[in-house]
């Protein structure tokens, strides 16, 4: 059984805690599937994702209009995600901007750090303090 919790729900949206190792996308056993089962609501839609390995808060839409509005907010930079990471050791600098090049392997459903730009490679930025 997955430790899953809905923190807020109204007619437009819901907020839940995505457990680690659970997909945030609309697949069997994913967060939307869990929410639909918990609320008996077939209309729940994903509007953003979190990596499979992490846990965190997710906002989901409960109808097409809410999904459209949340998607617009994400597109226009009005929707913000913050991450809190726990790490081992002490970084060399108390604050920095890290840059990596990432390549997604869709067949393996994994993302790899690569050293050269190329087709399908995206830059990832991480600012920490």
C-alpha positions as CSV (number, residue, x, y, z in Angstrom):
1,X,0.0,0.0,0.0
2,X,1.3,3.5,-1.0
3,X,1.5,6.1,1.8
4,X,-0.6,8.8,0.0
5,X,-2.3,11.9,1.4
6,X,-4.6,14.6,-0.1
7,X,-4.0,17.8,1.8
8,X,-6.6,20.1,0.0
9,X,-9.4,19.6,-2.4
10,X,-12.1,21.8,-3.9
11,X,-14.2,21.8,-7.1
12,X,-11.2,23.1,-9.2
13,X,-8.0,21.6,-7.8
14,X,-6.4,19.4,-5.3
15,X,-3.1,19.2,-3.5
16,X,-1.5,15.9,-2.5
17,X,1.8,14.5,-1.3
18,X,3.4,12.4,-4.0
19,X,5.2,9.5,-2.4
20,X,8.8,8.7,-3.6
21,X,9.0,6.1,-6.4
22,X,5.4,6.8,-7.5
23,X,4.9,8.3,-11.0
24,X,3.4,11.8,-11.2
25,X,2.1,11.1,-14.7
26,X,-1.2,9.6,-15.7
27,X,-0.3,5.8,-15.6
28,X,-1.7,3.0,-13.5
29,X,-0.5,3.5,-10.0
30,X,0.5,7.1,-10.7
31,X,-0.6,10.1,-8.6
32,X,-3.7,11.0,-10.8
33,X,-4.8,7.3,-10.6
34,X,-4.4,7.4,-6.8
35,X,-6.4,10.7,-6.5
36,X,-9.2,9.4,-8.8
37,X,-9.6,6.3,-6.6
38,X,-9.5,8.3,-3.4
39,X,-12.1,10.8,-4.5
40,X,-14.1,8.7,-7.0
41,X,-13.5,11.5,-9.5
42,X,-12.6,10.4,-13.1
43,X,-11.7,14.0,-14.2
44,X,-8.5,14.6,-12.3
45,X,-5.6,15.8,-14.5
46,X,-1.9,16.2,-14.1
47,X,-0.6,19.7,-14.9
48,X,3.0,19.4,-13.7
49,X,5.5,16.6,-12.8
50,X,7.9,15.6,-10.1
51,X,10.7,13.2,-10.6
52,X,9.8,9.6,-9.8
53,X,12.4,9.2,-7.0
54,X,11.3,12.2,-5.0
55,X,8.3,13.0,-2.8
56,X,6.6,16.4,-2.7
57,X,3.5,18.4,-3.1
58,X,1.6,18.1,-6.4
59,X,-1.2,20.3,-7.6
60,X,-3.7,18.6,-9.9
61,X,-6.8,19.9,-11.8
62,X,-10.3,18.6,-11.2
63,X,-11.7,19.7,-14.5
64,X,-10.6,20.9,-18.0
65,X,-11.0,24.6,-17.2
66,X,-8.8,24.3,-14.1
67,X,-6.2,22.3,-16.0
68,X,-6.1,25.0,-18.7
69,X,-5.7,27.8,-16.2
70,X,-3.0,26.0,-14.2
71,X,-1.1,25.2,-17.5
72,X,-1.3,28.9,-18.4
73,X,0.2,29.8,-15.0
74,X,3.0,27.4,-15.5
75,X,3.7,28.6,-19.1
76,X,3.7,32.2,-18.0
77,X,5.9,31.6,-14.9
78,X,3.2,32.3,-12.4
79,X,3.5,28.8,-10.9
80,X,6.7,28.1,-9.0
81,X,8.2,24.9,-7.7
82,X,10.8,24.9,-4.9
83,X,12.9,21.9,-3.9
84,X,14.4,21.0,-0.6
85,X,17.2,18.4,-0.9
86,X,19.0,16.5,1.9
87,X,22.6,15.7,1.1
88,X,25.6,14.0,2.6
89,X,28.7,16.1,3.2
90,X,29.3,19.8,2.9
91,X,29.4,21.7,-0.4
92,X,32.6,23.5,-1.2
93,X,30.7,26.8,-1.6
94,X,27.9,28.0,0.6
95,X,26.0,29.1,-2.4
96,X,26.4,28.4,-6.2
97,X,24.8,27.8,-9.6
98,X,25.4,24.3,-10.9
99,X,25.0,23.6,-14.7
100,X,24.6,20.2,-16.3
101,X,23.6,18.9,-19.7
102,X,20.9,16.2,-19.5
103,X,19.8,13.6,-22.1
104,X,16.6,11.7,-21.6
105,X,16.5,8.1,-22.7
106,X,12.8,7.5,-23.3
107,X,13.1,3.7,-23.8
108,X,14.9,3.3,-20.4
109,X,12.9,6.1,-18.8
110,X,16.1,7.5,-17.3
111,X,18.0,10.8,-17.6
112,X,21.7,11.0,-17.9
113,X,24.3,13.8,-17.4
114,X,26.3,14.2,-20.7
115,X,29.3,16.4,-21.5
116,X,28.5,17.6,-25.0
117,X,25.5,19.5,-26.4
118,X,23.5,17.6,-29.0
119,X,20.1,16.5,-30.2
120,X,17.7,16.1,-27.2
121,X,20.2,17.5,-24.7
122,X,18.9,20.1,-22.3
123,X,20.6,22.4,-19.9
124,X,19.7,21.9,-16.2
125,X,20.4,24.7,-13.7
126,X,20.4,24.3,-10.0
127,X,20.9,27.3,-7.7
128,X,21.5,26.4,-4.0
129,X,22.3,28.2,-0.8
